[in-house]
Amino acid sequence: MSFLLIQLLTGLSTAAVLFLVSSGLSLIFGVTRILNFAHGSLYMLGAYLAYSLTQTLGGEGISFWASLALASIGTGIIGAGVELLVLRRIYQAPELFQLLATFALVLVAQDATLHLWGPEDLLGPQAPGLSGSIMLLGKPFPCYDLFLIGLASVVLLGL
């Protein structure tokens, strides 16, 4: 029974991550009516910016959260630049052209990320207070995964 519970919660935490990313995509599509295929690339750039800032500022305590806030602001600035320079020009274009233009942004973001951070996996620090695990029916389960499930639930209720 404990194995099934852990598997269920692991699946829910993975689904929570996918839901959080896809809810952003749906929200952007609902507001701008553009299928921004580069939405995931902006998510990736935000993660790499957060990694770099945690390495620069130190990933412990308040500096971790400050790094996340600065990475969010930086990603928002990049997203605003994409909207001003690319997306505004294609609002009236057919959907296929919008899809191709935003796919081109995916390729540009991928190459820029590869150039700036390299091809190796980069693992930053875990969020303070969420790095441990709790015991569920005698099996450990990461606190961070429970946080993701809760956060996704709050976002779902908010939407």
JOFEN-V25448 format. One record per pair of residues at least 24 apart in sequence whose C-alpha atoms are under 7 Angstrom apart, sorted by the first residue. I is the first residue (numbers start at 0). J is the second residue. Records with the same first field share a line. If there is no record, write none. Layout:
# JOFEN-V25448
I = J ; J
This chain:
# JOFEN-V25448
1 = 136 ; 138
5 = 140
11 = 148
12 = 144 ; 145 ; 147 ; 148
15 = 147 ; 148 ; 151
16 = 147
18 = 151
19 = 151
33 = 90 ; 97
34 = 97 ; 98
35 = 101
36 = 98 ; 101 ; 102
37 = 101 ; 102 ; 104 ; 105
40 = 105 ; 108
41 = 74
44 = 74
45 = 70 ; 71 ; 74
50 = 123
58 = 124
59 = 127
60 = 127
